[in-house]
Each structure stands twice: as C-alpha cells, then as structure tokens.
Amino acid sequence: MDAAGTPETSETTTTTESTETTATNASPEPRRRRLPFWAPVLIGVASAVLGLLPWLITGMRLPLQNLWATDAPPDQYPLVLLPFSQYAITLIAAIIITGAAIAGIVARATRRRLPRFGIGGILIGVLAVQVIATVQTATVVGDGLQERGESALYLAALIAGTSFAIVVGVLVLLLIARAPKAGAVIGLSIAAVAVGPWISRLLVPLGTTGTTDVAWLLDVTRWIPPVLIGAAIAWGGVNTVGRVLAAAFALLALWVAPAVMTAISNAVGSRVLARYPAEMLDYGLDVFGMALWIPELALPPLIVAVAVAVIGLIGRTIVTRRRSRAEQAEPLPR
C-alpha cells in the first residue's frame, strides 16, 4: 500500500496487461520447426543419387573399354556406379557437380530449418555416395583391365579426373548453401555449365543414338546454361562490387567452360592419339582455341545470358518499387 492507501497490486496488474497487449500486437513470427538430425545426411544422399540419374537410367553397364582383358560383349560388362570411360569424362563431371549443386540449393532453401551442423550433414551424404561410387567403379575397372602400363595410366587419369570433379562439387555446394549472394552466383554458374551435358544425357543416355524426336530437344539444351546463368545474375543482383565480379565470373565461365569440355572430349576421346600424350595435348589446345574464339559458337550463349539477366534485373526492380509503394501507402496502426 502506498502513502495514499491505494493498493499497489492494481498498478502492477495494469502494467502487466499493457505488456501482454503490446506483445500480442507485435505478433512475433512463429519459430520454424527444425528438421531431425538425420535429415541433412538423407538430403545429401538423395541429391547425389539424383545427380547420377543420367547414368542410372542406362542400366549402369560399364562402357566398352579399349584395354579390357577379355572379349566380353557389351551386355556382359560389369555394373558400375560411374561411367568410367575416356568417352564419358564430361558426363562424369556433370553428374557429380549437378548432384552437389542440387544439395546446395536444398541446403540454402532449408537452412533456417536445418539442425546444427546441418550443411555438414548434407555434405557428408553427398560425399558418401560419390566416394563410394568412385571406389566401387575404380575397383571393378581395375580388376578387368589388361595388366599393362597403359591400363594403370588410364585408370589413374579417370580417378584423378573424378576426384577433381568431386572437389569442384564440394566447392559448388558450399558456395550455394552458405556464401552471400555473390558467392552463391559463382556456385550456381559452375553448376549451370554442368547441367547442360547432364540434361543432354538424360534425354539421350550414354551408349544410345538420339532420334529425330529428341533432336530438337537437344538443340534446346544448349540454351539451358545461359538461361540459368542469366537467372542467377538477376537473382543475385549487381548492386555491389562483389556481385558485379560474380556476374562477370558467371559470364566468363559460360564462355570458357564449354570450350574446355569440347577440347577434353575431343582430345581424350581420340583412340589415334591415346598413345601420344604430347600430340593429344596439342590437339586439345587447338580445339579449345577454335571453340573459344569462333563467334558463332561463343557469342550466342553470352547474348542470351545477358538478355535474361537484364530482363530479370528490370523485373526485380519493378517488383521492389511496387512493394515499397504499397508499404508506404498502408495506414499506420492505431
């Protein structure tokens, strides 16, 4: 009781009610429910398996090997988890990087719901699938090749190339999942380049011949990477130095990476040059230069990517301004 004889409880009650009313009006956003601890690993495994899809649909029969120890027909070759062949190097990189990119996109979309170390769990799931696939395939191929120096070099080159693709996939996953938008755009641009051959082999599996029914679809797949890169640039924006540099990197990747893949596929896939590494390297460099500097090959994808980015950035600006005006026009709560 105060000096005037008024009970203090009434004032306390009034203060409490005022506080509760304020808290109710604030209506805090409900907390998102966390995913269980095992979910990130499962996400990583599922993403890596989805990346393997263009190979899984073929039946996973090992492609023909020039150095195979027996004269077994193609339908008696062993089953493997990766298409180890000098003719499938681009596909190997595509399925590994695409699987990692899918995991990164899912991780970024669900990162507020992931448990502690959730991105690490996703990475573990991806690596588990890809490392097991590499080890299983290398073991089977190594057991079936002729006991020659060329066989050891051939297998070592495939293992090294696959391992490099796995490292690139880890980088792509982490950039997309955890990096600011500038870093995420870099990761998405690398993934977009890999998606092109991934979709092509999904439409025309390795070891089959494309028909006229899917020929036009294969032409369309050429434009998927530039469209994806343009969309990534528009999503990331160009309002900071880092994002401008990321956009420049994305366009550079779109220009250089296809030329690199074309050069490697043509050089390594040549049986004539298989025993002449120096000549193979020179031939690959020649093909790389031609693919890089021929305007008919290099310019159209860049133009499409820039056009998509500009349209996306303009649309993003319009939407942002409309939202800002709508928020300013809303009456203040009484």
C-alpha positions as a Markdown table, in Angstrom:
| # | Residue | x | y | z |
|---|---|---|---|---|
| 1 | Met | 0.0 | 0.0 | 0.0 |
| 2 | Asp | 1.3 | 3.4 | -0.9 |
| 3 | Ala | 1.1 | 6.6 | 1.1 |
| 4 | Ala | -2.4 | 7.4 | -0.2 |
| 5 | Gly | -3.6 | 4.0 | 0.8 |
| 6 | Thr | -4.1 | 2.7 | -2.7 |
| 7 | Pro | -3.1 | -1.0 | -3.2 |
| 8 | Glu | 0.0 | -1.5 | -5.4 |
| 9 | Thr | -1.5 | -4.6 | -6.9 |
| 10 | Ser | -3.8 | -2.6 | -9.2 |
| 11 | Glu | -0.9 | -0.7 | -10.7 |
| 12 | Thr | 1.1 | -3.9 | -11.2 |
| 13 | Thr | -1.9 | -5.6 | -12.9 |
| 14 | Thr | -2.4 | -2.7 | -15.3 |
| 15 | Thr | 1.3 | -2.7 | -16.2 |
| 16 | Thr | 1.2 | -6.5 | -16.8 |
| 17 | Glu | -1.9 | -6.2 | -19.0 |
| 18 | Ser | -0.3 | -3.4 | -21.0 |
| 19 | Thr | 2.8 | -5.5 | -21.6 |
| 20 | Glu | 0.8 | -8.6 | -22.7 |
| 21 | Thr | -1.2 | -6.4 | -25.1 |
| 22 | Thr | 1.9 | -5.0 | -26.6 |
| 23 | Ala | 3.3 | -8.5 | -27.0 |
| 24 | Thr | 0.1 | -9.7 | -28.6 |
| 25 | Asn | 0.0 | -6.8 | -31.1 |
| 26 | Ala | 3.6 | -7.4 | -32.0 |
| 27 | Ser | 2.6 | -11.0 | -33.0 |
| 28 | Pro | 6.1 | -12.4 | -33.3 |
| 29 | Glu | 6.8 | -14.8 | -36.2 |
| 30 | Pro | 6.4 | -18.4 | -35.1 |
| 31 | Arg | 9.6 | -20.4 | -34.8 |
| 32 | Arg | 10.3 | -22.7 | -37.6 |
| 33 | Arg | 10.3 | -26.4 | -36.7 |
| 34 | Arg | 13.8 | -27.9 | -37.1 |
| 35 | Leu | 14.4 | -30.9 | -39.2 |
| 36 | Pro | 15.5 | -34.1 | -37.4 |
| 37 | Phe | 19.3 | -34.6 | -37.0 |
| 38 | Trp | 19.4 | -37.4 | -39.7 |
| 39 | Ala | 17.6 | -35.4 | -42.4 |
| 40 | Pro | 20.6 | -33.5 | -43.7 |
| 41 | Val | 22.5 | -36.7 | -44.4 |
| 42 | Leu | 19.5 | -38.1 | -46.2 |
| 43 | Ile | 19.2 | -34.9 | -48.3 |
| 44 | Gly | 22.8 | -35.2 | -49.3 |
| 45 | Val | 22.4 | -38.8 | -50.3 |
| 46 | Ala | 19.2 | -38.2 | -52.3 |
| 47 | Ser | 20.8 | -35.2 | -54.1 |
| 48 | Ala | 23.9 | -37.2 | -55.1 |
| 49 | Val | 21.7 | -40.1 | -56.3 |
| 50 | Leu | 19.6 | -37.7 | -58.3 |
| 51 | Gly | 22.8 | -36.3 | -59.9 |
| 52 | Leu | 23.6 | -39.9 | -61.0 |
| 53 | Leu | 20.2 | -40.2 | -62.8 |
| 54 | Pro | 21.5 | -39.9 | -66.4 |
| 55 | Trp | 23.8 | -42.8 | -65.7 |
| 56 | Leu | 21.3 | -44.9 | -63.6 |
| 57 | Ile | 18.8 | -44.9 | -66.4 |
| 58 | Thr | 21.3 | -46.6 | -68.8 |
| 59 | Gly | 21.4 | -49.7 | -66.5 |
| 60 | Met | 24.8 | -48.8 | -65.2 |
| 61 | Arg | 26.6 | -51.3 | -67.5 |
| 62 | Leu | 30.3 | -50.3 | -67.8 |
| 63 | Pro | 31.0 | -48.7 | -71.2 |
| 64 | Leu | 33.2 | -50.5 | -73.7 |
| 65 | Gln | 36.9 | -50.4 | -72.7 |
| 66 | Asn | 39.7 | -50.4 | -75.2 |
| 67 | Leu | 42.1 | -52.0 | -72.7 |
| 68 | Trp | 39.7 | -54.7 | -71.3 |
| 69 | Ala | 41.3 | -58.0 | -70.6 |
| 70 | Thr | 38.6 | -60.2 | -72.3 |
| 71 | Asp | 36.5 | -60.0 | -75.4 |
| 72 | Ala | 33.2 | -59.9 | -73.5 |
| 73 | Pro | 30.2 | -58.5 | -75.3 |
| 74 | Pro | 28.8 | -55.2 | -74.0 |
| 75 | Asp | 25.9 | -56.8 | -72.2 |
| 76 | Gln | 28.3 | -58.9 | -70.1 |
| 77 | Tyr | 30.3 | -56.0 | -68.9 |
| 78 | Pro | 30.0 | -55.4 | -65.1 |
| 79 | Leu | 27.7 | -53.0 | -63.4 |
| 80 | Val | 29.4 | -49.8 | -62.0 |
| 81 | Leu | 28.2 | -46.7 | -60.3 |
| 82 | Leu | 30.1 | -44.3 | -62.6 |
| 83 | Pro | 30.6 | -44.4 | -66.4 |
| 84 | Phe | 34.4 | -44.8 | -66.3 |
| 85 | Ser | 35.5 | -44.2 | -69.9 |
| 86 | Gln | 37.5 | -41.7 | -71.8 |
| 87 | Tyr | 34.4 | -41.0 | -73.9 |
| 88 | Ala | 32.3 | -40.1 | -70.8 |
| 89 | Ile | 34.6 | -37.6 | -68.9 |
| 90 | Thr | 32.2 | -34.7 | -69.4 |
| 91 | Leu | 29.3 | -36.9 | -68.2 |
| 92 | Ile | 31.2 | -37.9 | -65.1 |
| 93 | Ala | 31.9 | -34.3 | -64.2 |
| 94 | Ala | 28.3 | -33.3 | -65.0 |
| 95 | Ile | 26.6 | -35.9 | -62.7 |
| 96 | Ile | 28.9 | -35.2 | -59.8 |
| 97 | Ile | 28.7 | -31.4 | -59.9 |
| 98 | Thr | 25.0 | -31.4 | -60.6 |
| 99 | Gly | 24.3 | -33.7 | -57.6 |
| 100 | Ala | 26.4 | -31.4 | -55.4 |
| 101 | Ala | 24.6 | -28.3 | -56.7 |
| 102 | Ile | 21.2 | -29.8 | -56.0 |
| 103 | Ala | 22.3 | -30.5 | -52.4 |
| 104 | Gly | 23.5 | -26.9 | -52.1 |
| 105 | Ile | 20.2 | -25.4 | -53.4 |
| 106 | Val | 18.2 | -27.6 | -51.0 |
| 107 | Ala | 20.5 | -26.6 | -48.2 |
| 108 | Arg | 20.1 | -22.9 | -48.9 |
| 109 | Ala | 16.3 | -23.2 | -49.2 |
| 110 | Thr | 16.0 | -25.0 | -45.9 |
| 111 | Arg | 18.9 | -23.6 | -43.9 |
| 112 | Arg | 16.6 | -22.0 | -41.3 |
| 113 | Arg | 15.2 | -25.4 | -40.6 |
| 114 | Leu | 18.4 | -27.3 | -40.6 |
| 115 | Pro | 19.7 | -28.6 | -37.3 |
| 116 | Arg | 23.1 | -27.6 | -36.0 |
| 117 | Phe | 25.9 | -28.7 | -38.5 |
| 118 | Gly | 23.1 | -29.4 | -41.0 |
| 119 | Ile | 25.1 | -28.3 | -44.0 |
| 120 | Gly | 27.9 | -30.5 | -42.9 |
| 121 | Gly | 25.5 | -33.4 | -42.7 |
| 122 | Ile | 24.4 | -32.7 | -46.3 |
| 123 | Leu | 28.0 | -32.6 | -47.4 |
| 124 | Ile | 28.7 | -35.9 | -45.7 |
| 125 | Gly | 25.7 | -37.5 | -47.5 |
| 126 | Val | 26.9 | -36.2 | -50.9 |
| 127 | Leu | 30.5 | -37.3 | -50.4 |
| 128 | Ala | 29.5 | -40.7 | -49.1 |
| 129 | Val | 27.6 | -41.5 | -52.3 |
| 130 | Gln | 30.2 | -40.0 | -54.7 |
| 131 | Val | 33.3 | -41.5 | -52.9 |
| 132 | Ile | 31.6 | -45.0 | -52.7 |
| 133 | Ala | 30.7 | -44.7 | -56.4 |
| 134 | Thr | 34.3 | -43.8 | -57.3 |
| 135 | Val | 35.9 | -46.6 | -55.2 |
| 136 | Gln | 33.4 | -49.2 | -56.5 |
| 137 | Thr | 33.9 | -48.3 | -60.1 |
| 138 | Ala | 37.7 | -48.0 | -59.9 |
| 139 | Thr | 37.9 | -51.4 | -58.2 |
| 140 | Val | 35.8 | -53.1 | -60.9 |
| 141 | Val | 37.5 | -51.4 | -63.8 |
| 142 | Gly | 41.0 | -52.1 | -62.3 |
| 143 | Asp | 40.2 | -55.8 | -62.0 |
| 144 | Gly | 39.0 | -56.1 | -65.6 |
| 145 | Leu | 41.7 | -54.1 | -67.4 |
| 146 | Gln | 44.7 | -55.7 | -69.0 |
| 147 | Glu | 47.9 | -55.7 | -66.9 |
| 148 | Arg | 49.7 | -53.1 | -68.8 |
| 149 | Gly | 51.3 | -49.7 | -68.1 |
| 150 | Glu | 48.6 | -48.0 | -70.3 |
| 151 | Ser | 45.9 | -49.6 | -68.2 |
| 152 | Ala | 47.3 | -48.1 | -65.0 |
| 153 | Leu | 47.7 | -44.7 | -66.6 |
| 154 | Tyr | 44.2 | -44.8 | -68.0 |
| 155 | Leu | 42.7 | -45.8 | -64.6 |
| 156 | Ala | 44.7 | -43.2 | -62.7 |
| 157 | Ala | 43.6 | -40.5 | -65.1 |
| 158 | Leu | 40.0 | -41.4 | -64.6 |
| 159 | Ile | 40.3 | -41.5 | -60.8 |
| 160 | Ala | 42.1 | -38.1 | -60.8 |
| 161 | Gly | 39.5 | -36.5 | -63.0 |
| 162 | Thr | 36.7 | -37.9 | -60.9 |
| 163 | Ser | 38.3 | -36.7 | -57.7 |
| 164 | Phe | 38.8 | -33.2 | -59.2 |
| 165 | Ala | 35.1 | -33.1 | -60.1 |
| 166 | Ile | 34.2 | -34.1 | -56.5 |
| 167 | Val | 36.3 | -31.3 | -55.1 |
| 168 | Val | 34.6 | -28.8 | -57.5 |
| 169 | Gly | 31.3 | -30.2 | -56.4 |
| 170 | Val | 32.1 | -29.6 | -52.7 |
| 171 | Leu | 33.0 | -26.0 | -53.6 |
| 172 | Val | 29.8 | -25.5 | -55.5 |
| 173 | Leu | 27.7 | -27.0 | -52.7 |
| 174 | Leu | 29.3 | -24.8 | -50.0 |
| 175 | Leu | 29.1 | -21.6 | -52.2 |
| 176 | Ile | 25.4 | -22.1 | -52.9 |
| 177 | Ala | 24.5 | -23.2 | -49.4 |
| 178 | Arg | 26.4 | -20.8 | -47.2 |
| 179 | Ala | 28.0 | -18.0 | -49.2 |
| 180 | Pro | 26.5 | -14.5 | -49.6 |
| 181 | Lys | 24.7 | -13.9 | -52.9 |
| 182 | Ala | 27.9 | -13.0 | -54.8 |
| 183 | Gly | 29.5 | -16.4 | -53.8 |
| 184 | Ala | 26.2 | -18.2 | -54.5 |
| 185 | Val | 26.1 | -16.8 | -58.0 |
| 186 | Ile | 29.6 | -18.2 | -58.7 |
| 187 | Gly | 28.5 | -21.6 | -57.4 |
| 188 | Leu | 25.3 | -21.5 | -59.5 |
| 189 | Ser | 27.2 | -20.5 | -62.6 |
| 190 | Ile | 29.5 | -23.5 | -62.3 |
| 191 | Ala | 26.5 | -25.8 | -61.7 |
| 192 | Ala | 24.7 | -24.3 | -64.7 |
| 193 | Val | 27.5 | -25.2 | -67.1 |
| 194 | Ala | 27.4 | -28.8 | -65.8 |
| 195 | Val | 23.6 | -29.0 | -66.1 |
| 196 | Gly | 23.8 | -28.8 | -69.9 |
| 197 | Pro | 25.5 | -32.2 | -70.6 |
| 198 | Trp | 23.6 | -33.6 | -67.6 |
| 199 | Ile | 20.2 | -32.9 | -69.3 |
| 200 | Ser | 21.6 | -34.0 | -72.7 |
| 201 | Arg | 22.5 | -37.4 | -71.4 |
| 202 | Leu | 19.2 | -37.6 | -69.6 |
| 203 | Leu | 17.4 | -37.2 | -73.0 |
| 204 | Val | 19.9 | -39.3 | -74.9 |
| 205 | Pro | 21.6 | -41.8 | -72.5 |
| 206 | Leu | 25.2 | -42.8 | -72.9 |
| 207 | Gly | 25.5 | -45.6 | -75.5 |
| 208 | Thr | 22.4 | -44.7 | -77.4 |
| 209 | Thr | 21.7 | -42.7 | -80.5 |
| 210 | Gly | 19.4 | -39.7 | -80.5 |
| 211 | Thr | 16.4 | -39.9 | -82.7 |
| 212 | Thr | 14.7 | -37.2 | -84.7 |
| 213 | Asp | 12.0 | -37.0 | -82.0 |
| 214 | Val | 14.5 | -35.6 | -79.4 |
| 215 | Ala | 16.9 | -33.8 | -81.8 |
| 216 | Trp | 15.1 | -30.5 | -81.3 |
| 217 | Leu | 15.2 | -31.1 | -77.5 |
| 218 | Leu | 19.0 | -31.5 | -77.7 |
| 219 | Asp | 19.1 | -28.1 | -79.5 |
| 220 | Val | 17.1 | -26.6 | -76.7 |
| 221 | Thr | 19.5 | -27.9 | -74.0 |
| 222 | Arg | 22.2 | -25.7 | -75.5 |
| 223 | Trp | 20.4 | -22.7 | -74.2 |
| 224 | Ile | 19.7 | -24.0 | -70.7 |
| 225 | Pro | 23.1 | -23.0 | -69.2 |
| 226 | Pro | 22.9 | -19.4 | -70.4 |
| 227 | Val | 19.3 | -19.0 | -69.2 |
| 228 | Leu | 20.2 | -20.4 | -65.8 |
| 229 | Ile | 23.3 | -18.2 | -65.5 |
| 230 | Gly | 21.3 | -15.1 | -66.5 |
| 231 | Ala | 18.7 | -16.0 | -63.9 |
| 232 | Ala | 21.4 | -16.4 | -61.3 |
| 233 | Ile | 22.8 | -13.0 | -62.1 |
| 234 | Ala | 19.3 | -11.5 | -61.8 |
| 235 | Trp | 18.7 | -13.2 | -58.5 |
| 236 | Gly | 22.0 | -12.1 | -57.0 |
| 237 | Gly | 21.8 | -8.5 | -58.4 |
| 238 | Val | 24.6 | -6.2 | -59.4 |
| 239 | Asn | 24.4 | -3.6 | -56.7 |
| 240 | Thr | 27.7 | -4.3 | -55.0 |
| 241 | Val | 31.2 | -4.8 | -56.3 |
| 242 | Gly | 31.2 | -8.4 | -55.2 |
| 243 | Arg | 28.0 | -9.1 | -57.1 |
| 244 | Val | 29.3 | -7.4 | -60.2 |
| 245 | Leu | 32.5 | -9.5 | -60.1 |
| 246 | Ala | 30.4 | -12.6 | -59.5 |
| 247 | Ala | 28.3 | -11.8 | -62.6 |
| 248 | Ala | 31.5 | -11.3 | -64.6 |
| 249 | Phe | 32.8 | -14.7 | -63.4 |
| 250 | Ala | 29.5 | -16.3 | -64.4 |
| 251 | Leu | 29.7 | -15.0 | -68.0 |
| 252 | Leu | 33.4 | -16.0 | -68.2 |
| 253 | Ala | 32.5 | -19.5 | -67.1 |
| 254 | Leu | 29.8 | -19.7 | -69.7 |
| 255 | Trp | 32.3 | -18.7 | -72.3 |
| 256 | Val | 35.3 | -20.8 | -71.3 |
| 257 | Ala | 33.9 | -23.9 | -69.7 |
| 258 | Pro | 32.1 | -25.3 | -72.8 |
| 259 | Ala | 35.3 | -24.8 | -74.8 |
| 260 | Val | 37.3 | -26.7 | -72.2 |
| 261 | Met | 34.8 | -29.6 | -72.2 |
| 262 | Thr | 34.8 | -29.7 | -76.0 |
| 263 | Ala | 38.6 | -29.8 | -76.1 |
| 264 | Ile | 38.8 | -32.5 | -73.5 |
| 265 | Ser | 36.1 | -34.7 | -75.1 |
| 266 | Asn | 37.7 | -34.5 | -78.5 |
| 267 | Ala | 41.3 | -35.0 | -77.4 |
| 268 | Val | 40.8 | -37.7 | -74.8 |
| 269 | Gly | 38.2 | -39.5 | -76.9 |
| 270 | Ser | 40.6 | -39.9 | -79.8 |
| 271 | Arg | 41.9 | -43.5 | -80.0 |
| 272 | Val | 44.5 | -42.5 | -82.5 |
| 273 | Leu | 46.1 | -40.1 | -80.1 |
| 274 | Ala | 45.8 | -42.3 | -77.0 |
| 275 | Arg | 49.4 | -43.4 | -77.2 |
| 276 | Tyr | 50.8 | -39.9 | -77.9 |
| 277 | Pro | 50.2 | -37.6 | -74.9 |
| 278 | Ala | 52.0 | -34.7 | -76.4 |
| 279 | Glu | 50.1 | -34.8 | -79.7 |
| 280 | Met | 46.8 | -35.2 | -77.7 |
| 281 | Leu | 47.6 | -32.1 | -75.7 |
| 282 | Asp | 48.4 | -30.1 | -78.8 |
| 283 | Tyr | 45.2 | -31.3 | -80.4 |
| 284 | Gly | 43.2 | -30.4 | -77.3 |
| 285 | Leu | 44.6 | -26.9 | -77.2 |
| 286 | Asp | 43.8 | -26.4 | -80.9 |
| 287 | Val | 40.2 | -27.5 | -80.3 |
| 288 | Phe | 40.0 | -25.2 | -77.3 |
| 289 | Gly | 41.1 | -22.2 | -79.2 |
| 290 | Met | 38.7 | -22.9 | -82.0 |
| 291 | Ala | 35.7 | -23.4 | -79.7 |
| 292 | Leu | 36.7 | -20.3 | -77.7 |
| 293 | Trp | 37.1 | -17.8 | -80.5 |
| 294 | Ile | 34.6 | -18.8 | -83.1 |
| 295 | Pro | 31.9 | -16.1 | -82.8 |
| 296 | Glu | 29.1 | -18.4 | -84.0 |
| 297 | Leu | 29.8 | -20.7 | -81.0 |
| 298 | Ala | 30.8 | -18.3 | -78.3 |
| 299 | Leu | 28.6 | -15.2 | -78.7 |
| 300 | Pro | 25.0 | -16.6 | -78.8 |
| 301 | Pro | 25.1 | -18.1 | -75.3 |
| 302 | Leu | 26.6 | -14.9 | -73.8 |
| 303 | Ile | 24.0 | -12.8 | -75.5 |
| 304 | Val | 21.2 | -15.0 | -74.2 |
| 305 | Ala | 22.6 | -14.9 | -70.6 |
| 306 | Val | 23.0 | -11.1 | -70.6 |
| 307 | Ala | 19.5 | -10.7 | -72.0 |
| 308 | Val | 18.0 | -12.9 | -69.4 |
| 309 | Ala | 19.9 | -11.1 | -66.6 |
| 310 | Val | 18.8 | -7.7 | -67.8 |
| 311 | Ile | 15.2 | -8.7 | -68.0 |
| 312 | Gly | 15.4 | -10.3 | -64.6 |
| 313 | Leu | 17.0 | -7.3 | -63.0 |
| 314 | Ile | 14.4 | -4.9 | -64.5 |
| 315 | Gly | 11.6 | -7.1 | -63.3 |
| 316 | Arg | 13.2 | -7.3 | -59.9 |
| 317 | Thr | 13.4 | -3.5 | -59.7 |
| 318 | Ile | 9.8 | -3.1 | -60.7 |
| 319 | Val | 8.6 | -5.6 | -58.1 |
| 320 | Thr | 10.7 | -3.9 | -55.4 |
| 321 | Arg | 9.4 | -0.5 | -56.1 |
| 322 | Arg | 5.8 | -1.7 | -56.1 |
| 323 | Arg | 6.3 | -3.3 | -52.7 |
| 324 | Ser | 7.9 | -0.2 | -51.4 |
| 325 | Arg | 5.0 | 2.0 | -52.6 |
| 326 | Ala | 2.4 | -0.5 | -51.2 |
| 327 | Glu | 4.1 | -0.4 | -47.8 |
| 328 | Gln | 4.2 | 3.4 | -47.8 |
| 329 | Ala | 0.6 | 3.6 | -48.7 |
| 330 | Glu | -0.5 | 1.3 | -45.8 |
| 331 | Pro | -2.1 | 3.3 | -42.9 |
| 332 | Leu | -0.3 | 3.2 | -39.6 |
| 333 | Pro | -1.9 | 1.0 | -36.9 |
| 334 | Arg | -3.7 | 3.0 | -34.3 |
